[in-house]
Amino acid sequence: MDADRIKAETGIYSICGITLIELIVTMAILSILAAGIIPLTRATYKRTKELELKQNLRIIRTALDEYKSFVDEGEIPKEALSSGYPKTLEELVDGVELQGQVKFKKKFLRKIPKDPFSEDGNWGLRSYSDEPDSETWGGQDVYDIYSLSDKQAIDETWYRDW
């Protein structure tokens, strides 16, 4: 009974040995830490997606360049007045019969990497005859790709300009 009288007189109450003040201080510290961690995790997530975008662009552009070099070397047949680039990205996955004594189908990609910043994962395409900053595809071939995202990167450049 004396302990209850002392608690009532001093105004200090304890829940399982922890005072209300200790709980408030702990919650304040946790909220401050959470407020600092949330923006950091968002920036880390965005940076990870940017690295994925750069890697996917590099993979597809390397495959396009490799395809073009096979055409230039005469290992892939080229139509007259053609630029030597594939008609579609799917052609890089499906593969092409190489000319030579031994018939061999060369595949340049296992699958087409997705654009991490566009909703459907599709890429913007440019043909060899399009302007370098064109946002409409001429449809003759696939010379270059770009992101369809209208967002800015951490360094304030546009993803579609990468």
MODELLER restraints for C-alpha pairs under 7 A, 6 or more apart:
rsr = mdl.restraints
at = mdl.atoms
rsr.add(forms.Gaussian(group=physical.xy_distance, feature=features.Distance(at['CA:7:A'], at['CA:13:A']), mean=6.03, stdev=0.5))
rsr.add(forms.Gaussian(group=physical.xy_distance, feature=features.Distance(at['CA:13:A'], at['CA:19:A']), mean=6.04, stdev=0.5))
rsr.add(forms.Gaussian(group=physical.xy_distance, feature=features.Distance(at['CA:14:A'], at['CA:20:A']), mean=6.83, stdev=0.5))
rsr.add(forms.Gaussian(group=physical.xy_distance, feature=features.Distance(at['CA:49:A'], at['CA:116:A']), mean=6.26, stdev=0.5))
rsr.add(forms.Gaussian(group=physical.xy_distance, feature=features.Distance(at['CA:53:A'], at['CA:115:A']), mean=6.31, stdev=0.5))
rsr.add(forms.Gaussian(group=physical.xy_distance, feature=features.Distance(at['CA:53:A'], at['CA:116:A']), mean=6.11, stdev=0.5))
rsr.add(forms.Gaussian(group=physical.xy_distance, feature=features.Distance(at['CA:56:A'], at['CA:113:A']), mean=5.78, stdev=0.5))
rsr.add(forms.Gaussian(group=physical.xy_distance, feature=features.Distance(at['CA:61:A'], at['CA:144:A']), mean=6.80, stdev=0.5))
rsr.add(forms.Gaussian(group=physical.xy_distance, feature=features.Distance(at['CA:63:A'], at['CA:108:A']), mean=5.57, stdev=0.5))
rsr.add(forms.Gaussian(group=physical.xy_distance, feature=features.Distance(at['CA:63:A'], at['CA:109:A']), mean=6.84, stdev=0.5))
rsr.add(forms.Gaussian(group=physical.xy_distance, feature=features.Distance(at['CA:64:A'], at['CA:85:A']), mean=6.89, stdev=0.5))
rsr.add(forms.Gaussian(group=physical.xy_distance, feature=features.Distance(at['CA:67:A'], at['CA:85:A']), mean=6.75, stdev=0.5))
rsr.add(forms.Gaussian(group=physical.xy_distance, feature=features.Distance(at['CA:68:A'], at['CA:84:A']), mean=5.62, stdev=0.5))
rsr.add(forms.Gaussian(group=physical.xy_distance, feature=features.Distance(at['CA:68:A'], at['CA:85:A']), mean=5.48, stdev=0.5))
rsr.add(forms.Gaussian(group=physical.xy_distance, feature=features.Distance(at['CA:70:A'], at['CA:76:A']), mean=5.83, stdev=0.5))
rsr.add(forms.Gaussian(group=physical.xy_distance, feature=features.Distance(at['CA:71:A'], at['CA:77:A']), mean=6.55, stdev=0.5))
rsr.add(forms.Gaussian(group=physical.xy_distance, feature=features.Distance(at['CA:71:A'], at['CA:78:A']), mean=6.52, stdev=0.5))
rsr.add(forms.Gaussian(group=physical.xy_distance, feature=features.Distance(at['CA:71:A'], at['CA:84:A']), mean=5.81, stdev=0.5))
rsr.add(forms.Gaussian(group=physical.xy_distance, feature=features.Distance(at['CA:75:A'], at['CA:98:A']), mean=5.29, stdev=0.5))
rsr.add(forms.Gaussian(group=physical.xy_distance, feature=features.Distance(at['CA:75:A'], at['CA:99:A']), mean=5.04, stdev=0.5))
rsr.add(forms.Gaussian(group=physical.xy_distance, feature=features.Distance(at['CA:76:A'], at['CA:98:A']), mean=5.25, stdev=0.5))
rsr.add(forms.Gaussian(group=physical.xy_distance, feature=features.Distance(at['CA:76:A'], at['CA:99:A']), mean=6.04, stdev=0.5))
rsr.add(forms.Gaussian(group=physical.xy_distance, feature=features.Distance(at['CA:78:A'], at['CA:84:A']), mean=6.18, stdev=0.5))
rsr.add(forms.Gaussian(group=physical.xy_distance, feature=features.Distance(at['CA:83:A'], at['CA:128:A']), mean=6.72, stdev=0.5))
rsr.add(forms.Gaussian(group=physical.xy_distance, feature=features.Distance(at['CA:85:A'], at['CA:141:A']), mean=5.85, stdev=0.5))
rsr.add(forms.Gaussian(group=physical.xy_distance, feature=features.Distance(at['CA:85:A'], at['CA:142:A']), mean=6.04, stdev=0.5))
rsr.add(forms.Gaussian(group=physical.xy_distance, feature=features.Distance(at['CA:85:A'], at['CA:143:A']), mean=6.06, stdev=0.5))
rsr.add(forms.Gaussian(group=physical.xy_distance, feature=features.Distance(at['CA:86:A'], at['CA:141:A']), mean=5.52, stdev=0.5))
rsr.add(forms.Gaussian(group=physical.xy_distance, feature=features.Distance(at['CA:86:A'], at['CA:142:A']), mean=5.72, stdev=0.5))
rsr.add(forms.Gaussian(group=physical.xy_distance, feature=features.Distance(at['CA:87:A'], at['CA:140:A']), mean=6.37, stdev=0.5))
rsr.add(forms.Gaussian(group=physical.xy_distance, feature=features.Distance(at['CA:87:A'], at['CA:141:A']), mean=4.08, stdev=0.5))
rsr.add(forms.Gaussian(group=physical.xy_distance, feature=features.Distance(at['CA:87:A'], at['CA:142:A']), mean=5.81, stdev=0.5))
rsr.add(forms.Gaussian(group=physical.xy_distance, feature=features.Distance(at['CA:88:A'], at['CA:141:A']), mean=6.34, stdev=0.5))
rsr.add(forms.Gaussian(group=physical.xy_distance, feature=features.Distance(at['CA:88:A'], at['CA:142:A']), mean=5.87, stdev=0.5))
rsr.add(forms.Gaussian(group=physical.xy_distance, feature=features.Distance(at['CA:89:A'], at['CA:142:A']), mean=6.92, stdev=0.5))
rsr.add(forms.Gaussian(group=physical.xy_distance, feature=features.Distance(at['CA:92:A'], at['CA:107:A']), mean=6.00, stdev=0.5))
rsr.add(forms.Gaussian(group=physical.xy_distance, feature=features.Distance(at['CA:92:A'], at['CA:108:A']), mean=4.99, stdev=0.5))
rsr.add(forms.Gaussian(group=physical.xy_distance, feature=features.Distance(at['CA:92:A'], at['CA:109:A']), mean=5.60, stdev=0.5))
rsr.add(forms.Gaussian(group=physical.xy_distance, feature=features.Distance(at['CA:93:A'], at['CA:107:A']), mean=5.76, stdev=0.5))
rsr.add(forms.Gaussian(group=physical.xy_distance, feature=features.Distance(at['CA:93:A'], at['CA:108:A']), mean=6.11, stdev=0.5))
rsr.add(forms.Gaussian(group=physical.xy_distance, feature=features.Distance(at['CA:93:A'], at['CA:109:A']), mean=4.83, stdev=0.5))
rsr.add(forms.Gaussian(group=physical.xy_distance, feature=features.Distance(at['CA:93:A'], at['CA:110:A']), mean=5.61, stdev=0.5))
rsr.add(forms.Gaussian(group=physical.xy_distance, feature=features.Distance(at['CA:93:A'], at['CA:111:A']), mean=5.80, stdev=0.5))
rsr.add(forms.Gaussian(group=physical.xy_distance, feature=features.Distance(at['CA:94:A'], at['CA:107:A']), mean=6.34, stdev=0.5))
rsr.add(forms.Gaussian(group=physical.xy_distance, feature=features.Distance(at['CA:95:A'], at['CA:105:A']), mean=5.92, stdev=0.5))
rsr.add(forms.Gaussian(group=physical.xy_distance, feature=features.Distance(at['CA:95:A'], at['CA:106:A']), mean=5.12, stdev=0.5))
rsr.add(forms.Gaussian(group=physical.xy_distance, feature=features.Distance(at['CA:95:A'], at['CA:107:A']), mean=4.00, stdev=0.5))
rsr.add(forms.Gaussian(group=physical.xy_distance, feature=features.Distance(at['CA:95:A'], at['CA:108:A']), mean=6.62, stdev=0.5))
rsr.add(forms.Gaussian(group=physical.xy_distance, feature=features.Distance(at['CA:96:A'], at['CA:105:A']), mean=5.25, stdev=0.5))
rsr.add(forms.Gaussian(group=physical.xy_distance, feature=features.Distance(at['CA:96:A'], at['CA:106:A']), mean=5.34, stdev=0.5))
rsr.add(forms.Gaussian(group=physical.xy_distance, feature=features.Distance(at['CA:96:A'], at['CA:107:A']), mean=6.61, stdev=0.5))
rsr.add(forms.Gaussian(group=physical.xy_distance, feature=features.Distance(at['CA:97:A'], at['CA:103:A']), mean=6.74, stdev=0.5))
rsr.add(forms.Gaussian(group=physical.xy_distance, feature=features.Distance(at['CA:97:A'], at['CA:104:A']), mean=5.69, stdev=0.5))
rsr.add(forms.Gaussian(group=physical.xy_distance, feature=features.Distance(at['CA:97:A'], at['CA:105:A']), mean=4.34, stdev=0.5))
rsr.add(forms.Gaussian(group=physical.xy_distance, feature=features.Distance(at['CA:97:A'], at['CA:106:A']), mean=6.33, stdev=0.5))
rsr.add(forms.Gaussian(group=physical.xy_distance, feature=features.Distance(at['CA:98:A'], at['CA:104:A']), mean=5.54, stdev=0.5))
rsr.add(forms.Gaussian(group=physical.xy_distance, feature=features.Distance(at['CA:98:A'], at['CA:105:A']), mean=5.98, stdev=0.5))
rsr.add(forms.Gaussian(group=physical.xy_distance, feature=features.Distance(at['CA:98:A'], at['CA:106:A']), mean=6.65, stdev=0.5))
rsr.add(forms.Gaussian(group=physical.xy_distance, feature=features.Distance(at['CA:114:A'], at['CA:121:A']), mean=4.57, stdev=0.5))
rsr.add(forms.Gaussian(group=physical.xy_distance, feature=features.Distance(at['CA:114:A'], at['CA:122:A']), mean=6.24, stdev=0.5))
rsr.add(forms.Gaussian(group=physical.xy_distance, feature=features.Distance(at['CA:115:A'], at['CA:121:A']), mean=4.42, stdev=0.5))
rsr.add(forms.Gaussian(group=physical.xy_distance, feature=features.Distance(at['CA:115:A'], at['CA:122:A']), mean=5.88, stdev=0.5))
rsr.add(forms.Gaussian(group=physical.xy_distance, feature=features.Distance(at['CA:115:A'], at['CA:123:A']), mean=6.22, stdev=0.5))
rsr.add(forms.Gaussian(group=physical.xy_distance, feature=features.Distance(at['CA:115:A'], at['CA:147:A']), mean=6.37, stdev=0.5))
rsr.add(forms.Gaussian(group=physical.xy_distance, feature=features.Distance(at['CA:117:A'], at['CA:149:A']), mean=5.68, stdev=0.5))
rsr.add(forms.Gaussian(group=physical.xy_distance, feature=features.Distance(at['CA:118:A'], at['CA:148:A']), mean=5.88, stdev=0.5))
rsr.add(forms.Gaussian(group=physical.xy_distance, feature=features.Distance(at['CA:118:A'], at['CA:149:A']), mean=5.23, stdev=0.5))
rsr.add(forms.Gaussian(group=physical.xy_distance, feature=features.Distance(at['CA:123:A'], at['CA:145:A']), mean=6.22, stdev=0.5))
rsr.add(forms.Gaussian(group=physical.xy_distance, feature=features.Distance(at['CA:123:A'], at['CA:146:A']), mean=5.89, stdev=0.5))
rsr.add(forms.Gaussian(group=physical.xy_distance, feature=features.Distance(at['CA:123:A'], at['CA:147:A']), mean=5.47, stdev=0.5))
rsr.add(forms.Gaussian(group=physical.xy_distance, feature=features.Distance(at['CA:123:A'], at['CA:148:A']), mean=6.01, stdev=0.5))
rsr.add(forms.Gaussian(group=physical.xy_distance, feature=features.Distance(at['CA:124:A'], at['CA:145:A']), mean=5.48, stdev=0.5))
rsr.add(forms.Gaussian(group=physical.xy_distance, feature=features.Distance(at['CA:124:A'], at['CA:146:A']), mean=5.02, stdev=0.5))
rsr.add(forms.Gaussian(group=physical.xy_distance, feature=features.Distance(at['CA:124:A'], at['CA:147:A']), mean=5.88, stdev=0.5))
rsr.add(forms.Gaussian(group=physical.xy_distance, feature=features.Distance(at['CA:124:A'], at['CA:148:A']), mean=5.62, stdev=0.5))
rsr.add(forms.Gaussian(group=physical.xy_distance, feature=features.Distance(at['CA:125:A'], at['CA:137:A']), mean=5.59, stdev=0.5))
rsr.add(forms.Gaussian(group=physical.xy_distance, feature=features.Distance(at['CA:125:A'], at['CA:142:A']), mean=6.28, stdev=0.5))
rsr.add(forms.Gaussian(group=physical.xy_distance, feature=features.Distance(at['CA:125:A'], at['CA:144:A']), mean=6.01, stdev=0.5))
rsr.add(forms.Gaussian(group=physical.xy_distance, feature=features.Distance(at['CA:125:A'], at['CA:145:A']), mean=4.60, stdev=0.5))
rsr.add(forms.Gaussian(group=physical.xy_distance, feature=features.Distance(at['CA:125:A'], at['CA:146:A']), mean=6.48, stdev=0.5))
rsr.add(forms.Gaussian(group=physical.xy_distance, feature=features.Distance(at['CA:126:A'], at['CA:137:A']), mean=5.01, stdev=0.5))
rsr.add(forms.Gaussian(group=physical.xy_distance, feature=features.Distance(at['CA:126:A'], at['CA:138:A']), mean=6.89, stdev=0.5))
rsr.add(forms.Gaussian(group=physical.xy_distance, feature=features.Distance(at['CA:126:A'], at['CA:142:A']), mean=5.84, stdev=0.5))
rsr.add(forms.Gaussian(group=physical.xy_distance, feature=features.Distance(at['CA:126:A'], at['CA:143:A']), mean=5.68, stdev=0.5))
rsr.add(forms.Gaussian(group=physical.xy_distance, feature=features.Distance(at['CA:126:A'], at['CA:144:A']), mean=5.11, stdev=0.5))
rsr.add(forms.Gaussian(group=physical.xy_distance, feature=features.Distance(at['CA:126:A'], at['CA:145:A']), mean=6.04, stdev=0.5))
rsr.add(forms.Gaussian(group=physical.xy_distance, feature=features.Distance(at['CA:127:A'], at['CA:137:A']), mean=6.20, stdev=0.5))
rsr.add(forms.Gaussian(group=physical.xy_distance, feature=features.Distance(at['CA:127:A'], at['CA:138:A']), mean=5.81, stdev=0.5))
rsr.add(forms.Gaussian(group=physical.xy_distance, feature=features.Distance(at['CA:127:A'], at['CA:139:A']), mean=6.41, stdev=0.5))
rsr.add(forms.Gaussian(group=physical.xy_distance, feature=features.Distance(at['CA:127:A'], at['CA:140:A']), mean=6.08, stdev=0.5))
rsr.add(forms.Gaussian(group=physical.xy_distance, feature=features.Distance(at['CA:127:A'], at['CA:141:A']), mean=5.01, stdev=0.5))
rsr.add(forms.Gaussian(group=physical.xy_distance, feature=features.Distance(at['CA:127:A'], at['CA:142:A']), mean=4.83, stdev=0.5))
rsr.add(forms.Gaussian(group=physical.xy_distance, feature=features.Distance(at['CA:127:A'], at['CA:143:A']), mean=4.70, stdev=0.5))
rsr.add(forms.Gaussian(group=physical.xy_distance, feature=features.Distance(at['CA:127:A'], at['CA:144:A']), mean=6.67, stdev=0.5))
rsr.add(forms.Gaussian(group=physical.xy_distance, feature=features.Distance(at['CA:128:A'], at['CA:141:A']), mean=6.76, stdev=0.5))
rsr.add(forms.Gaussian(group=physical.xy_distance, feature=features.Distance(at['CA:128:A'], at['CA:143:A']), mean=5.02, stdev=0.5))
rsr.add(forms.Gaussian(group=physical.xy_distance, feature=features.Distance(at['CA:130:A'], at['CA:138:A']), mean=6.31, stdev=0.5))
rsr.add(forms.Gaussian(group=physical.xy_distance, feature=features.Distance(at['CA:146:A'], at['CA:160:A']), mean=5.39, stdev=0.5))
rsr.add(forms.Gaussian(group=physical.xy_distance, feature=features.Distance(at['CA:146:A'], at['CA:162:A']), mean=6.85, stdev=0.5))
rsr.add(forms.Gaussian(group=physical.xy_distance, feature=features.Distance(at['CA:147:A'], at['CA:159:A']), mean=5.99, stdev=0.5))
rsr.add(forms.Gaussian(group=physical.xy_distance, feature=features.Distance(at['CA:147:A'], at['CA:160:A']), mean=4.52, stdev=0.5))
rsr.add(forms.Gaussian(group=physical.xy_distance, feature=features.Distance(at['CA:148:A'], at['CA:160:A']), mean=5.94, stdev=0.5))
rsr.add(forms.Gaussian(group=physical.xy_distance, feature=features.Distance(at['CA:149:A'], at['CA:159:A']), mean=6.25, stdev=0.5))
rsr.add(forms.Gaussian(group=physical.xy_distance, feature=features.Distance(at['CA:149:A'], at['CA:160:A']), mean=6.14, stdev=0.5))
rsr.add(forms.Gaussian(group=physical.xy_distance, feature=features.Distance(at['CA:150:A'], at['CA:160:A']), mean=6.98, stdev=0.5))
rsr.add(forms.Gaussian(group=physical.xy_distance, feature=features.Distance(at['CA:151:A'], at['CA:158:A']), mean=6.14, stdev=0.5))
rsr.add(forms.Gaussian(group=physical.xy_distance, feature=features.Distance(at['CA:151:A'], at['CA:159:A']), mean=6.39, stdev=0.5))
rsr.add(forms.Gaussian(group=physical.xy_distance, feature=features.Distance(at['CA:152:A'], at['CA:158:A']), mean=4.49, stdev=0.5))
rsr.add(forms.Gaussian(group=physical.xy_distance, feature=features.Distance(at['CA:152:A'], at['CA:159:A']), mean=6.00, stdev=0.5))
rsr.add(forms.Gaussian(group=physical.xy_distance, feature=features.Distance(at['CA:153:A'], at['CA:159:A']), mean=6.27, stdev=0.5))
